[in-house]
Structures are given as C-alpha cells and as structure tokens.
Amino acid sequence: MPNFAPLKTPVRSLKDALAWMTEHGFQVAPSPDGRSYRLSKDQCVAAVDAAQDGSGRIVRYPALMVAGEPAELVDRGYQKFFQSGKIEIAATAENLERLHRFSEELKEALGYTSLYNEGLGSVSGSYQYDRVVSRDLPEDKRPARPWEK
C-alpha cells in the first residue's frame, strides 16, 4: 500500500495574504483603528488582522452586504436567512453561492484548511432551530409550542 504524505496548506503572512487578495479582486481597506483590514468582494465582506505569528486571522466572519450593513447567515432549520441589525431577508441560492465562494477564497488567501462540511455549502453564523428554542428551560418557564396550543 502506498504511503502518501499529508497535504500541507501554505500559511501566508498577513502581508502576503493581503497582496494575494488584491491580485484576486478583493478590495482591501485598513480599519479606522489601523489594527485590522476590511475585505470586500462581490457584495461580501469580512475583516482580518495579524495573529501573533504574523499570519492573518479572521476577526469578522464573512457576511453579505444587505442595505449597506453586513448581514450574517442564520439557519433556522427550515430556511437560511441573512440578518443584519435592521433587516432580515431569505437567502437565495445566488447569495449563498456568492458567500461560499468569498469564504473559500478568503481561506485560500490566509492558508486555512478547507473543512469537509464547509465544502458542502455555506456555513451559518448561528443556528436557530424552532424546535430546540428554550428546550433547556424548566417546563414551567418554557413557552408553549405551536402543537401544544
């Protein structure tokens, strides 16, 4: 049986990662405090800064711009939504593909490992399944479920 060496993803310095992103169509802008960088491409945004070893690390998870604000992907079990402070919209296949492609390029630029479950599709910032909301509360404090009314 052949003995294959494990694949190694090159870890880039933040400077090299930012140069790679600029070459690949990302808009890179320093934050007002100068410690992190705002990245945008194709209506998606994220933020990175320098880790202690000089590599880049994600400090704001990728989001889609909705009504001028970053909107986090939220999974409610039956459907995905993009939610910002002001607005919530249903996620379309086009927007999910856009966010997934942005996330994959960002990970490639930073030298992150692409995980199997992330390769299957978009990963939500939070999961809010209607059947598990409040399930850990004592029974007398739990709101009645629709099927219990």
QUIURDA-V162211 format. One record per residue. N is the residue number from 0. RES is the residue in one letter. D_LAST is the distance of its C-alpha to the last C-alpha in Angstrom with 1 decimal. Layout:
# QUIURDA-V162211
((N/RES/D_LAST) (N/RES/D_LAST))
This chain:
# QUIURDA-V162211
((0/M/61.5) (1/P/61.8) (2/N/60.8) (3/F/59.0) (4/A/58.8) (5/P/55.3) (6/L/54.7) (7/K/55.1) (8/T/53.5) (9/P/55.9) (10/V/54.6) (11/R/55.9) (12/S/56.8) (13/L/54.8) (14/K/57.9) (15/D/58.2) (16/A/54.5) (17/L/54.7) (18/A/57.8) (19/W/56.2) (20/M/53.2) (21/T/55.5) (22/E/57.5) (23/H/54.3) (24/G/53.1) (25/F/51.0) (26/Q/51.5) (27/V/52.1) (28/A/52.1) (29/P/52.6) (30/S/50.0) (31/P/51.2) (32/D/51.7) (33/G/53.7) (34/R/52.0) (35/S/49.8) (36/Y/49.9) (37/R/47.4) (38/L/47.4) (39/S/46.3) (40/K/46.7) (41/D/45.1) (42/Q/42.4) (43/C/41.4) (44/V/42.3) (45/A/42.6) (46/A/44.8) (47/V/47.2) (48/D/49.6) (49/A/52.2) (50/A/51.4) (51/Q/53.9) (52/D/55.8) (53/G/56.2) (54/S/53.8) (55/G/51.0) (56/R/47.4) (57/I/44.2) (58/V/42.9) (59/R/40.5) (60/Y/38.6) (61/P/39.1) (62/A/37.0) (63/L/37.2) (64/M/38.4) (65/V/36.0) (66/A/37.1) (67/G/39.8) (68/E/37.7) (69/P/37.0) (70/A/33.5) (71/E/32.2) (72/L/30.6) (73/V/26.9) (74/D/25.1) (75/R/21.3) (76/G/21.4) (77/Y/21.1) (78/Q/23.7) (79/K/26.4) (80/F/26.9) (81/F/29.8) (82/Q/28.9) (83/S/31.4) (84/G/31.3) (85/K/31.1) (86/I/29.6) (87/E/27.5) (88/I/28.5) (89/A/27.6) (90/A/30.2) (91/T/32.6) (92/A/34.8) (93/E/37.8) (94/N/36.5) (95/L/35.4) (96/E/38.8) (97/R/40.5) (98/L/38.8) (99/H/39.4) (100/R/43.1) (101/F/43.5) (102/S/42.0) (103/E/44.3) (104/E/47.4) (105/L/46.6) (106/K/46.5) (107/E/49.7) (108/A/51.4) (109/L/50.5) (110/G/51.3) (111/Y/47.8) (112/T/46.9) (113/S/44.6) (114/L/41.9) (115/Y/40.7) (116/N/37.0) (117/E/38.1) (118/G/40.4) (119/L/37.7) (120/G/36.1) (121/S/34.9) (122/V/33.5) (123/S/30.7) (124/G/31.2) (125/S/27.7) (126/Y/24.8) (127/Q/21.2) (128/Y/19.0) (129/D/15.3) (130/R/14.4) (131/V/16.8) (132/V/16.3) (133/S/16.1) (134/R/16.3) (135/D/19.4) (136/L/18.1) (137/P/17.9) (138/E/14.7) (139/D/14.7) (140/K/15.2) (141/R/12.7) (142/P/10.1) (143/A/6.4) (144/R/6.6) (145/P/5.5) (146/W/5.6) (147/E/3.8) (148/K/0.0))
